[in-house]
């Protein structure tokens, strides 16, 4: 669409999530960033992997290759509303991990914070 200022996953090179976050902030959007801060055992993405989410639910990046993204996006929306950062934990022994699809056998800690 002409004049559409949305940034899509297809338009952003991998690893450029923070540039996307800045573009969204410049466009007046509310933005949150989720980052894998630690892993144990088998993990779909390494520490340092990140995902940015805007207040409309647009997202760029990945913290898990897809298996926990939905739950992380839900938490990111809460963080944007409350301005309270949160540390999330997903692991194979956690019932929620199976619910969201993290069956890789490891544990992932994801820090979620509002940006800007």
C-alpha positions in Angstrom: 0.0 0.0 0.0 1.3 3.4 -0.9 2.0 5.5 2.2 1.7 2.6 4.5 4.3 3.1 7.3 4.1 -0.4 8.7 7.3 -2.4 9.0 6.8 -6.0 8.2 9.0 -9.0 8.9 9.7 -9.4 5.2 11.1 -5.8 5.0 13.6 -6.2 8.0 16.9 -8.0 7.7 17.5 -10.6 10.5 19.2 -9.0 13.5 17.7 -5.5 12.8 15.0 -5.7 15.4 16.2 -2.6 17.2 16.1 -0.6 14.0 12.5 -1.7 13.6 11.7 -0.8 17.2 13.1 2.7 16.5 11.1 3.1 13.3 7.9 2.1 15.1 8.7 4.5 18.0 9.3 7.3 15.4 5.9 6.5 14.0 4.3 7.0 17.4 3.7 3.4 18.3 4.2 1.8 21.7 6.9 -0.9 21.5 8.2 -3.7 23.7 11.3 -5.8 23.3 11.7 -9.4 24.4 15.1 -11.0 24.6 16.4 -14.4 25.5 18.6 -13.8 28.5 19.6 -17.4 29.3 19.0 -20.9 28.2 19.6 -24.3 29.7 19.7 -27.6 27.8 18.2 -27.7 24.3 16.8 -24.3 23.2 15.4 -23.2 19.9 17.2 -19.8 20.0 20.4 -18.7 21.7 20.7 -16.0 24.4 20.7 -12.6 22.8 17.9 -13.5 20.4 15.2 -10.9 20.4 11.7 -10.0 19.3 10.1 -6.6 19.1 6.3 -6.1 19.3 4.2 -3.0 18.7 0.9 -2.1 20.3 -1.0 -3.5 17.2 0.7 -6.9 17.6 3.1 -6.6 14.7 6.3 -8.4 15.5 9.8 -8.8 14.1 12.5 -11.3 15.3 12.2 -14.4 17.2 12.9 -15.7 20.7 12.0 -19.4 20.0 11.5 -20.1 16.3 7.8 -19.9 16.9 7.0 -22.2 19.8 6.6 -19.6 22.5 6.2 -16.4 20.4 2.4 -16.2 21.1 2.8 -16.3 24.8 5.7 -13.8 24.7 3.6 -11.4 22.5 0.7 -11.6 25.0 3.1 -10.7 27.8 4.7 -7.9 25.7 1.2 -6.4 25.3 0.7 -6.4 29.1 4.2 -4.9 29.6 3.3 -2.1 27.2 0.1 -1.4 29.1 1.6 -1.6 32.6 5.2 -0.4 31.9 6.4 -3.2 34.3 9.1 -5.4 32.8 8.8 -9.1 33.3 11.1 -12.2 33.3 9.4 -15.2 31.7 10.5 -18.8 32.0 9.6 -21.6 29.8 10.9 -25.1 30.4 10.1 -28.7 29.6 9.0 -29.3 33.2 6.6 -26.4 33.0 3.1 -27.4 32.0 2.8 -24.1 30.1 5.8 -25.0 28.1 4.0 -28.0 26.6 0.9 -25.8 26.2 2.8 -23.3 24.1 4.8 -25.9 22.3 8.3 -25.8 23.9 9.0 -29.5 23.9 12.7 -29.2 23.1 13.9 -30.3 26.5 15.4 -27.1 27.7 14.6 -24.0 29.6 14.4 -20.5 28.2 14.4 -17.2 30.2 12.9 -14.2 28.3 13.1 -10.6 29.5 10.3 -8.4 28.3 10.4 -4.6 28.6 8.7 -1.5 27.1 11.0 0.4 24.8 11.2 4.2 24.7 
